Amino acid sequence: MMTYAQELLAEGRAEGRVEGRAEGKMRAEVEMIESFLREGVGWAVIERATGLNEAQFEALKQQVEALNE
């Protein structure tokens, strides 16, 4: 049987793993779009492929940059 402190610690670890996966996914998406842009892919294609428009990409990129601070 777990103590309350152990339960809280386990819950915190689980939340940390979920947040880490979400952060990793955001970073990967930014990297993928930046790669598309370097290759000259237009925003119409990028939007169809990712579901993100240019404004959404910029917002996502800012969120990722904030995580790096």
Residue pairs with C-beta under 8 A, 6 or more apart in sequence:
2 10
23 64
23 67
26 60
26 63
26 64
26 67
27 64
27 67
29 50
29 52
29 60
30 57
30 60
30 61
30 64
32 50
33 46
33 50
33 52
33 57
36 45
36 46
36 49
37 46
43 53
43 54
46 52
46 57
47 53
47 54
50 57
52 60
